[in-house]
Amino acid sequence: MTIANFTRRLIQLTLGPLLLFGGLAGTGCSQETAESDDEVSSTDSRLDFETYRASLKQESEGLYVVDDMLLDLQRLEEYFALRYPAPNALVVRKSNATRTIWTDPARSDLAWCVSNDFGSNQDKVVTAMQAATKGWQTEAGAGLVFRYASAQNGNCNTDNTNVRIAVVLDSSMTDAYGKSPVGPPTTGRQFTQIRLSPAALSAWDLDVASFGSLDLAAVVAHELGHSLGFYHEQSRKDSNCYDGTWDSSHEQLTSYDPISIMHYVWVQNANCTPTNKLWLTPLDGVGARAVYPGGTTPAPVCKNRSYGRGAGTVPTCGAGNVLDAGLCYSSCPAGYTGVGPVCWQNCPSGYRDDGAFCFRDASIISANTSSCPWYDVCGIALARGCSRCPSGYANDGCTCRRDAHSFAKTTVARGVGSLPSKCGSTQQLDAGLCYAQCTLGFKGIGPVCWEQCN
């Protein structure tokens, strides 16, 4: 199979909408400050990935052949994480060598409320929180029981002893969509708070009509993951996005999951590629069950979401090819100009282009007689040869003569033209146009990426 055919079947992988999860535009969650960079033992799963990568055929431009797909390094990591899942997943915060997670009886009755301060947006926040709790409890299968305590919405804060999790509006928050402490408090009554900014309320319904708006349910699911004790996946030392906050208070449970719900989708440094499936991944579920065992069999629910990826652009012909009358041809040799499938010789300087011929008019100019004596000013008698003519001209003494000349151009065939099909490295060809590749788990149809359900 040629590279061109591989390109037509590239896996639908690309950037998700930027600035999605809590702390994206600022410092992250409220208790996630930069900490010392203590050395932490890593697993050997990264070596397994490197062994897998080394076994693959590598094409040009840093692409790896996997079945009938071409994947760059970042997408290859995502594919490996899904196809060869490690025993556990995610990163959990620890305190004094103990996991900072909910324990019984709290984890069996995680009552939550949504503050009335959200006003007309309260219902959408409730719906997002219901989706998020269902994601962790039912779809991931964690041993947790959530309960919506709607009667507590009027007093929804961490002073309310009738709830464990309070979802509140924080109008002072301008540097993030959401923030949450990582795990419950290690001392005293177990309660926590998910704070959402006013900007987060516009992150709603990732669908065709919104064309790229953010999904509030995913924002809340990310923050709820923090409340359950899970840290940022991109903060791991073995991630491309390592942000310097890793230390011995974090437990790395398995290999890096670049599409985890706990992974940022924004670029934190030059080596970081923002990727996210915008919902809990299979590895998120495995990790959640490892930390919170005793749950149910996972029951993934496809949200059948979609988002716009912009108008398509016209593909190009690629390196070494040129566009001519709507078709791609190989470039002509130096000194030739292409017209369709034929490269025609360029006429030399001084010649007129007459299509298939080059023509030069006759020309008579004065000779240079400055070296001729007065008694033979044209050098045609006693001082023959004293007059000078430019190269290509015949010397007639006082004048220089060049006859008219024409010749047929030489040609070089360059084959039958092909339709433009070259798209950028982060694009895919669809119905003759180039579109941004869809994020993992989504398939592109024209200007829309649709979620694929298993």
N, C-alpha and C positions, 0 to 999 in steps of 0.2 A: 504493500500500500504506500502510495507516495505521500510526501509531507503535505501536499495540497489536500489530499483526501483526509489525512489525519486532522488537518486544521478544520475541515468542515464538520468534524465530529468531536471537537474539543468539548470537554466536560463543562457544564454550565456553572462556572465558578467566577466570582468577581467580588468586588467590594460591596458590602452592605451600605445602607445610608449612614453617613458619618454622624458623630455626636449623638449616640443613642443612649448609653447607659449612664448610671449615676456618676457624677463627678467628671463627666467627659470634658467639659470646658474648663475645669478647674483642678482642685486638688484631690478629688475622689471623695470617699466616704469620710464622715466626721471623725472617726477614730483611726483612719488610715494615714497616719503621718509617716514621713520618712524615718527609717530606723537604721540601726547599725547593720553592716553588711557581713554578718558572721557567716562562716563557712557551714554549709549544710550538706550532708551526704545525699548524693543523687542516686537515682535508680539506674540500672543498666539498660532500660528500655530505649534510650536514645541510641545506644550502640546497635540495638536491634533494627532501628529505623535506618541507620547508616548502612548496615549490612544489606537491608532490603534495597536501598537506593543504589548501592554498588552493583546489585544484580541486574539492574535495568539498563536497557539501551538508551543512550543519551543522544538526542538529535541536536542540531544547531540551535543557537539562541537559548541555551540552558533549559531545553525541554526534555522531559523523560517520557518514553513510550510505555504506557500501561494499557494492556489489551489494545483497544482501538482508539485510545485517547492520548493527547499530548498534554502533560502537566508540568507547570513550572515548579520550583522547589517548594514554595509555600503551599500550592494546591496539592502537591504530592504528600506533604505532611498531613494535610487534612484528610486525604484519601486513606492514608495509612492508619490514622487515628480511628477512622470509622470501620475499616475493614479488619484491622487487627487490634481490637480494643484491649487495653491492659486490664488487669484484675480490678483495679479501683480507679477512681478519677477525682478530679477537683483538688483544691488546696484548702485545708482547714486551719483556722487560727487556734493556737494553743496558749495556755497560760500555766506556767509551772509544770510543764510536761503533760498537762491534761488538756484534752480537746475542749475548746470553748463551744459547747453545743447544748441544746435543750435536753434535759433528762426528765424522767418520770417524777412526779405526775404531770409536769408542765407540757411535755411533748405530746401527751395524749389528750390535751385540751388546750390547744393554742388559740384562744379566743382573740378576735381582732375587731377593731372598729375603724370607721372612717369619719373624721371630724366634719361637723356641720359647716366649718369654715370654708369648705370647698364650694358651698352655695350651689349654683346650678350645675356645677361640674361634679357634684358628689356622686351621682348615679354612675357616671363613666369611671370614676375611681373605684367604686364598689365593684363594677363589672371587671375592671382590670385586676383587682385584688382577688376576685373569685377565680379568674383564669390562672393567676399566678399560684394560688394555693392548690388548685387542681393540678397544675403542672408538676409541682413538687410532690404532692401526696399521691395522686392517681396515675399521672402519666409517667413520673419517675419511679413511683412505687416505694417511696420512703416511708419509714415507720413513724408517721406524724399524723396528727388529727387536728385539722383547723376548724374553727367555728366562728361564723360571723355573728357578733353580738351587736346587732343594729340598735338595740335599746341604749347602748352606751355611746352612740355617736355624738350626743349633746355634751358629753364630758369625756371626749376621746383624747386622752393624754396619759402620760406615764405616771400620773398620780391616781389614776383609776385602777383600783385593785381588782376590778372585774374583767380586765383584759390583759393579755400578754403582749400584744402588738398593737400599737396605735399608729394609724396612718394619718399624718397631719400635713397641713399646708404651711410652708415656710416662705413667706413673701420676701424675706430678707436675702434669700438665696439667689444669687445671680451668676454663680460660677458653675452650676451643675443642674441637671434635671432631677436628680434624687440623691439622697444620702441616707446611710444607715450604719449604726455601729455593727461591727463584725461579731456576731454571736451575742447571747444574752450576757448580762453582768455576771461576773464570777462570784460576787458576794451579794447578800441581801436578796430582796424579792426579785424574782425573774420577770423582767419586762423589758421591752425595747421599743424603738420608735422608727418608723419609716417616714422621712421627710421628703415631700415633693415640692418642687418650685412651680410658680405659675407657668413657666415655659413648658413644663412637662405636660400640662393639660392639653396642649395642642398636639402632643405626640399621640395620635389616636387613629385607629383604623388604618392599618397598612393595606391599602387597597388601590384599585385602578383609579378611582376618582381623585384620591389624594396625590397620586404620582410622586411617591417618594417621601411622604410624611412619615413620622416615626410611630412605632407601636407602643402605646402606653402600657399594655399588658406585659410586654417584654421589659420595659423599664422597671416596672414593679416587680417582676419575677427576678430580675437581677438584684434589686435591693432586698427582696425577701431572701434571696440566697445569702446575702451578707448577714441578715438577721439570723439565719440558720447556722452561721459560723464559717461560711465559705469565703475565701479571700479572692483577690483578682488573679485570674489565670495567667494573664500576661506578665505578672510580677515575678514569675518563676525565673530562676537563673538560666534555664535551658530554653527560654522563649526568645523569639526575635525581638520582642518588645520589652525586655527586662528593664525595669524602671528604677532599680537600686534600692527597693524597699524590702527585699527579702532578708530574713534573719532567722534565728533559731526558734522564734515564736510561731513559725509556720511549719506545717507538716505537709510535705509533698507526697501525696498518696500514690501517684502513678506518673506515667509519661505525659508530656505536654499535650493539651487538647486545644488547638487553635480556634475551634468553633464553639467552645463552651459558652453558655449563657453568662458566665462570669468573666468572659474576655471582653476587653474594650474593643470597639470597632473604629477607634480613631488612631491616627499615626502618632506615636509618642517619640520616635526617633527615626533616624535615617534607615535603620535596618528593619523597621516594623511594617508589616503589611496588614492593614485593617481587614479582618474577616469575621463574619459571624452569620450563623443561620437564623438569628433573631428569635430563637426559642431554645428550650432545653434539648441537649443532644443525648444520644444513647449513653455516652460516657458520663454525662451529668447524672443520669439515672443510676448508673452503676455505682458512682461515687456516693450519691445520696443514700442509697441502700446500704452501702458499707458503713457509713457513719450513723445512719438511723435504720438499723435492721428491724425486721418484723413487720414490714409493710406488705402491700399486696403485689401481685404480679403486675409489672408495668403495663399500662394500657395507653400507648401513644395515641393522641388524637390529632389528626391533621386539621389545621386551621384553614387550609385552602386559601391562604392569603396571596396577595399579589401586590406588585408595586411597579410604577413606571420607571423605565430606564432611558427616557429621552428619545428624541427623534433620531432616526438612523442617518448615517452619513454615507456618502458614496465611497465604495472601496477603491483602493489604488491598485497599481499593477505590481508593486513590489520592486525590490532592488534589481537592477540590471534590465528592467523593462520600461517601456514608455507607452503612454496612452495615445492612440491615433484613431480618430473617427469612432470613438467608443469602444475600441478593442485594444488589447495589450499585445505588444510585439517586443521581441528582443531588441536591445539597442543596436544601432548601426555602427559599423567600424568608423574610426576617425576619418574625416574627409567625405563622409556620405550622409545623406539626409533620407529619412524614411518616409515613404508614402504608401500606406497600407502594408502589404506583404513584401514590398521591394525597397531596398536601399539604393538610392541613386547617387552617383558620383557628383560631388560639388564642382562647379565650374571654377577654374583658376582665376586669380585676380586679373582683371582686364577683359574677361570674357563675359558675354551676355548669356544668361540662362534661357534657352529656347525649348524648355521641356526635356526632350530626350537628347538634345544636342547643346553644345556650347559654341558660341560664335563670337569672333573678334573682327571688328572692322579694319579695313586698310588704313594706314596712317603714314603721312609724310611730315617730317619735322626738320628744322634747320640743324645742320651738323655743327659741331664745336670746331671752329676754324681758328681758334686763338693761337695755335702753334704754327699756322701757315705764314710764309713770307708775303710781302706786299706784291711781289711779282707773280705769285701763284696762290691767290687767296683761297682757292677751293681745293688746292692740292690735287689737281688733275693733270698737271704737265710736268714741270721741273721738280715739284715737291710732293710727289705722290705719297699718300698715307699720312699727311700731316693733319687732316681732319679726322674727327672722332665721332662715332655713333654709339648709342646705347646698345646693350646686348639684345639680340633679336632683330636688329635693324640692318638693312643692307646700306653700305656707304656709297652714295652717288656723288661724293665730292662736297658740294655746298649743302646737300640735303641728305636726310636719312629716310629710308623707305622700309615699311613693313607691310607685307601683303595681307589681304583678308584670309581668315582661317576658321575652320569649323571642324568639330569631331563629335562622334556619338559617345554619350556617357556610358561608362561601365556600370553594371548593376550587381547587387548581391541579394539573393533571396533570403528572407528571414522567417519563413513559415507562415502558417495560418494563425491569425490572431485569436485571442481568447478573451472572454469577458473578465473585467476587473474583479478580483476576489481577495485581495490582500487587505486585511484589517489590522489594527494596532494590536499590541501584545495583550492588552486587557479588553479586547473586543472579540466579537464573534460575528460571522457572516450569517445573515438570516434573510431569505427572500431578496437577495441582491443588495442588501444594505448592511452596514456595520453598526452593531449595537454594543453597549457595554455588556460584558459577561455578567450573568446572574450569579448571585451568591449561592453557596452550597445549599442544596435542597430545593432550589428553584429552577425552573426551566423557562427559557425565553421564547416567546412567540411574538414576533414583531417588537413593538415598543413596550411590552409588558412582560414581567417575570412572574410566573405562577408557581406557587408552592407545590412540590411533588409529594404525594402521599404514598407510603409504603403499603 
